[in-house]
């Protein structure tokens, strides 16, 4: 359903609301940013989202296009030319999370258990390319599946990457008592600006969560790579509460990177209340390093999928 505009009350900061349902599962997708505001699986909230009358903070639930994470100095080179985009993280002199977080998206398709949000990214200063982007949210018996499709509808090749920024909760006041499991062989350490400085094995480091362990007071804001995948090509991140309740995020093979963020830099009321689990098709600063960067030829489409499960 779509929540209609009501002249008797202020319009929600996140715009029109699109609710989908399947059995005991429900999710709300929003016009502003095309993101996921809330999600309940088997009747329990699995996202540390935001209220109807709140503005989205921390990019929670939003698609991150045409790059996720940070871009050093907002500068990059592509196809022999240098580009400068606005600095959206000025304190660290970075651009962060692409261009689409505050754009109004359009509902392109809708049914009871599915909604497709879309937008066209027209040429901008520092990004003179044209992308048609859609994000499909579908609830099924197992949970939520999110599929991002982007097509280069311009006349020249363009650099591209994508990500999304859900914050997972298992109902605890903070994530400290939760157990995190991510079977990744390596992580990307960063400098004080959040930019990668290399690649290190997790073995013997404080960032080895392969067997699962309690998060405690540890602060994490790093990308994990070399992900172990199941027979369907999916990598999994599991968050388990003290009562055994578990929420899992899976990513398909188009997402070789997963950023884990303990929300320790978020202000109240979201300080460490949810665990950011951010699927990414490229590494942080990928527009400069080229690590995972996709070149889309004119007319070419790329697709990536991730999802949420609860048990």
C-alpha positions, 0 to 999 in steps of 0.5 A: 500500500502507499500512504497517501498525502494528508493535508492535516499533518506534515508530509513525512521527511522520507516522502511517500511510504510503500508498504509490502507484506507477505504472511508475517513479514512486512517492510516499508520502502520510502520515496526519499532515497528509495531506501528501506525504512523498516522491516519486520520478519516473522513479526519482529523488527530486524532493522534499526530504521527510523520513524515516519516523522524522522529524517533518515540519518547515517544513510540507514537503509539507503541505496548508495549509487554510483559508489558506496563508502568514501571517495578521497578528496571527491576526485577520480580519473576515468577514461583519461579524464579527471573529475571532481564531485562535491565533498559530502563528508567535508570534515574528512575531505571525502565524498561519501555514498554517491548521489542518490540518498536525497533524491526522490525516487518513483515507484515503478511497480508494486504488488502486495509483496513487491515494490520497485523503486526507480530513478534516473541519474542525469549528468552532474558536475563531476559525473557526466554520465546517465544511469537508469537505476531500479531497486526491487524489494520482494518479501517471500517465505524466507524473508526480504530480497533486494535487487539493484539494477543499473543501466548505462543509458548514456552515450559513453562508458561510465564508472559504477559501483553500488551498495546499501546500508541496512542496520541490523537489530535483534532487539537488544538495547545495543549491539554489544551483547550480540554475536557477530559471524562473518566468514571473511579471510581479510579486512581493509584497514583505514586511515583517520579519513576512513580510506583503505591503506591495504589488505590484511588477513583477519587471522590473529587480528581483532577483526576475526569473526569467522567463528562468531564471537561477541562484539562487546565494546569493540569499534568496527568500521571496515570492509571485509573481503575474501568472503566464503560463499555457499553452494549458491554463491552467497556470503552470509553475515549473522548477528545473534542476540543473547536469547538466540534470536538471529538475523542474517544478511546474505550477499550474492557474488556481485558483492565482494565487499561487506562493510561492518560498522558498529555505529559508534560514531552515530549520535543518540538515539542510534548510538550502537543500537544497530549493526551496519552491514553494508554490501558493496560492489567496490572497496571504499575509495574504489573510484580511485583505486579501481578495486571492484570498480565496474565500467558500464558500456552504453546500454549495459546493465549490471545487477546485484542482490542481497537479502535479510533472513531471521531465525 
